[in-house]
Amino acid sequence: MRVWIIGLTMALTLVFAGEGRAATVFSGIGLGDEEWIPDGRGSGMGGAGIALLDGQNFSRLNPAVLGSFRRPALSVLFRAEERKAKDGLVENVLSDGDIGHVRLVVPRGKRMAFRVGIEPVTGVNFSLLQPEPYNSEPDTLRLKVRGGLQAISCGMGARLLNNRLFLGGSLDAVVIGTIHETWTRVFVNSDSLYPSQDEIIRGHRGVRWSIGAAYRTAKGFSVGAFLIPRANLTQTRRLKTPFGLEDRSSARLHLPTSLGWGMAFEGEGGKWAVAADVTASLWGKVAPARYRNAYGLAAGINYLTGPEDPLGRARRIPLRLGGSRKVLQYAGLPGSGGAVTETTLSVGMGVPFRGGWGRFDLSFEAGKRGDVQKNGAQEMFLRQTFSVMGWPR
């Protein structure tokens, strides 16, 4: 493993750790949106991969896949997204991006592997403009929210029963990142009334752990499952006003129980890899008045080209296709009804580096989130994921 790559990667991640990735117009504010970002290959496969056991799966959901690694490996991921959001009156285009994760896996002995990294936990980034012309003093309220939570993550995986059974666990320490809210009120009569601006800064601390298992048959089929119990976070809230007033308070917040299972098939020599996953997050148990339970279905395929193909090439290039369908935890905008759904189609490919020390992965995801008629708003989005994966020669 090239030490300079690891050092540069960690430095860049710490620089950008306080910035939140794009969320959605349906987002919450005080905590942000929970994020489970797949690795570069999984992004091109619709996000599936809970049960893939080929020693190249950096999936965070199921820590049992760590047991399949036979050599050290590093994954660095960046995501960029453009969203066209609209309701019945207004349409807006938003673009942003950020580092998704850094994950380093190091095998230890013949049966175990350890992972350390920096992971996104939640992210939020949006603005709101609300004119209020009927007040006694007409004004416009502006809200800007940015930031997110990051975790230092440690995981362990082991393979047992003649490399058939895989078990793993991970622990995330939420210690990095804050969420900033800026509320600005601008009066129409600016000659006599000055704008007011309040800032709310939210910091969070807590831990979250997960467990996972997977089993592989002799014919290339595998199944896997994970469980992430409900976690408690301590939120510290600081209010600042332009008049010098400052107030501090704290509260207990919760992240939901999440679970999922999947199956996969790996062809001989790694020519084919097919995966399908089902996931659930029990947000309705956390705050029934605000959230509902979230569900997801994802599936994808990874095909490795070679000289035997009709358009044969000397270099073996991974090509990917996938899709997902989700029911999100948001209840929609006020006054709307029906679940907020998300449908995504993804394509991707990998480019091996000369010398066999790594691979560059690129994927594109296009989809729709919400519906104007059902939820009061909708988003069309295009997401690009860039990932570098490396290991010793």
N, C-alpha and C positions, 0 to 999 in steps of 0.2 A: 504493500500500500504506500502510495506517495504521500509523505508527511506534509508537504506544502499544500496539497489539495485539501487535506483535512483542516489544516490551520486556516486557510483562506475561507473555506466554507463556514467554519464556526464563527469567524469574525464577521462575515457578511450577515449571517443569521442574527447575531447579537445586535448589529446595527439596525436591522429592519424589524426586530421582534416586537417593538411597540406599535407597529402599524397593522391595522386590520384589513383583511381582504374584503372584497365586495360582498355585501349581504343581499338583501331584497327589500322591496317596498313593504313587505308584510312583516318586517323584522321587529323584534323587541328592542328596547333601548338599553335598559339597565344592565343586562347581562350579555346581550348579543346572541348570535346564532351559533348553535353547536356545530362543529365542523369535524368531519371524518374524511380527510383527504386521502384518496388512494395513492399508490405509487405511480410512476410514469407509465408502466405497462398497464396497470389496472385502469387508469384514466381512459385509455383507448379501448378497453373491454367493458365499458359501461359501469365501471367501479366494482366489478366482480372479482373474487379471488380469495374468499375465506378458506377454501380447501385446497388451493394450489400448493404443492409440496415439491417444487423443483429446485430449491436452493437459490432462487432469484426473486422471491416474493417478499416485498417490503410492506405488506399489508399491516396496518396498525390494529385493525379490529381483532384479529385472531393471533395472539402471541405464540400459539403453538407452531406456526409456520417457521419460527426462528430455528426450530430443531432441524430443519431440512438444509440449513447452510453448512457447507463443508469448508469454506474459505472466507476470510474477511471480505466485507463488501461495504460500500458507501453509497448512499442515495441522496441527491440534492434536487429539490423540485421547486419550480417557479410557475405561478399561474397568472394569467391575464384574462380579463373578462370585459366584454362590452354588452350592456343591457339597454334595451329600448323599453322603457316603462311608460304605461299610459293608463288613464282612467277614462271616464266619460267625457272629460273636458280638456285634459292636458296630456301632451306626449313629450318625453324627455329621453335623452341618450346619455348614459353614464359609462365611463371607461376607467378601469384601475387594475392594479395587479400587485402581487407581493410574493415573497418567498413562502412556499407552503410548508416544507419540512426539511430537516437534515437528520438522516438516520445512519448510524454506523453499527454494523453487526460483526462480532468477533467470536468465532468458534473457540471452545475450550475443551480439550480432550477429544474423545471420539464420539461423544453422545450429546454434548451441550453447546449452546451458543448464547451469547449475551448481546443485547442491543442498548445503545444509549443515543439520545437525540433530543432535539428541540421540536416540539409539536404545537400546531395551533389547536386551541380548545374552543374558542368562540371568536367570531369576527363580526364587525358591524361598521358600515360606512354609507351614510345616506344623508340627504338634506330635505327639508320641508319648508315650503313657503305658503303662509296662510293669511291672505288679506282679511281684515276685519273692518269694513267700511261703515258699519252701523253702530259702532261704539260712539260714546259722547265725544271722544277725540279719535277720529279714524286713524288706524294704524295697521302695520303689517308685522306679523310674528314670523320670525325665521328660526329654524332649528337645524343645527348641524351636529352630526354625531360621527365620531371616528374612533378607531382603536380596536382592541381585541385582547384576548387572554392567550398566553403561551404557557407551555408546561415543559419542564425538564423531565424526560421520560426514560425509564430504565425497564428493560424486559429480559426474560430468560426463556429459552425453549429447550426441550430435550426429546430425543427419539429413543424408543424402547421397543421391545418385542421384535427383534431382528429388523429394525427400521420400518415397522408397520404403524406403531402408535406414537403420536406426537402430543406432548403436553407443554403448556406454557403459561406464563403470567407476566403482568407488567404493572408498574406503578408510575403515575404521573403526578408530579409536584407542580401545582399551578402557582408560579412565583413571578412570572414576567408579564408585563402588559397592563395597561389601564384603558378605560373607556372615558372619552371626553365628550360632554354635551355643552353646546353653546346656544343659549336662548337669547335672541336679540329682538327687541321691539322698536320699530322705527315709526314715528308719528308723521302723518301727512303735514301737519303744521309744524315743520321743523324750525321755524323762526323762534317760537316760544317754548317748544317742548323738545327736550333732548332725548336721544335714543337711550334705552336701558339695555344692559347686557349682563346676564348671569351665566356663570360657568359652574358646571358640576363635573367633578373628577371622581371616578369610581375605580378603586383598586380592589383586588381579590386575592385571597389566599386559601389554599385547600389542597387535598390530595384525592386522587381517583385511581382505583385499581381495577384490573380485569383478569379473567382467566379464559383459557381456550383449550380445545382438544381437536385432534384430527386423526383419521385412520386411513391408511392406504392399502388397497388390495394388491395382489400379485399381477393383476391385469391392467393396472394403470388408473383404476378408479379410486377416488378418495372422497371422503366426507369430512366436514369440519363444523364446529360450533363455538360460539363465544358468549360470555356473560359479563356485563359491566354493571355492577350494582349502583344504586342511587348514591350520589355523593353530595356532601354539604360544603359550601364555600362561605367564607366570611368576607362580606363586602364592606369596605370603608368608603364613606361618601363625604366629600368636601365641597361645600357650596361657597362661591366667591362672587361678590357683587361689585360694581364700579364704585360704590360708596364706602368700600373698606370693610363691609360686613363679611365675616367668615364663620361658617358653621360646620361642625364635624359630627358624623353619626355613623353607626354601623348596623348591619343587618345580616341575617342568615339566609342564604339562597341555596337552591337545590338544582342539581343536574339529574336527569331521570335515569331509571334503570333501562339499559339497552341490551338487546340480545339478538342473535341471528344464527343462521346455519346455512351451509352451502354444500355443493358437490362439484367435482371437477373430474376431467379425464385428460391424461397426458399420453400422447402417442409415442411409439417407440422412437428413441433418438430425439425427442423433443419436437418432432415435426408439427404436431398439433397440440394445442391446449385449449380446452373448453371449460368454462366455469359458469355457474349460476348460483345466486345468493338470494336469501330472503332475510330482511332485517326489521326490527321494531324498536321504537323508543317510547316509553310509557310516560309521555309528557302530561297526559290527562291526570296522572296521579300526583303530579307536582303542583299544578295550578289549574283545576278544572274550569274555572271561569275564564281563563285566558288562553289555555292551550287544549289540544286534543292529542290523542295518541298518534304517532307517526309510523308509517310503514313504507317499506321499499322492496322492490324486486329488480334485480340487475342480472344481466347475462352478457357474455362476450366470448370471443374466439381469438386465439393467437396462432398465426400460421407462419412457419419458418420456411422461406424460399430456399432453393438450392439448385444445383446443376440438373437434377432430374425433372424440374418443372418445364412446361412448354416454353416459357421465357426464362430459361435457366440462366443463373448468374453464379459466378465463382464465389461471391460473398453471400453468406446466408443472412437475409434481411427479414426481421419479424414484421408481419403485417397484421393489423388488428381491426376488429369491428365489434361494436357492442351497443347496448341500449339499457335504459332504466325507466322505471315508472314509480313515482313516489306519491304518497299522501303525506303532506307536510303537517307540522304541528300547529300552524297558525290558524286561527279562527276566521281569517279574512279581515277586511277593513270594517270599521263600525257600520252597522246597518246592513251588511251583506250576509248571505247565507251560503251554505255548502262548503265542502272541504276544499282547501287549496291543494291542487295537484301539480306535479311537475313531470314532464316527459322529455327525455334526452336521448339523442342518437350520437354515437361517438365513433371516430375512426382514428387510427394511429399507426405509427411505424417506428422501428428502431434502426439506428445506424451504428454498427460495430466500429470501434476504433481500431486503427492499425496496431498490430502487436498483441491484440486480444486482451487488453487490460481494462476494457470498459465498453459502454454503449451510451449513445445519445438517443433518448426517446422523445417523440413529439406526438401530440394528440390534439384533436379538435372535437369539441362537444357543442352541439347546437340543440336548443330546446325551448320549451315554453313553460312558464310558471304562472298559475292562476288564470282567471278569466274575468273580463270586465263585467259580464252579465251576472255571474255567480258570486264573485268575490269583490267587486268594486274596482279592481285593477288587475293588470296582467303585465308580464314581462316576457320578452323574447330575448334570448341571450346566446352569445357565442363565446365559448371559453377555450383558451389555448393553454396547454400544459407543456412545459419544457423540463426535461429531467436528465440528469447525468448520473449514471451508475458505474462504479468502478471497483476493481478488485486486483489483487496481485497477479502478475503474469504467471 
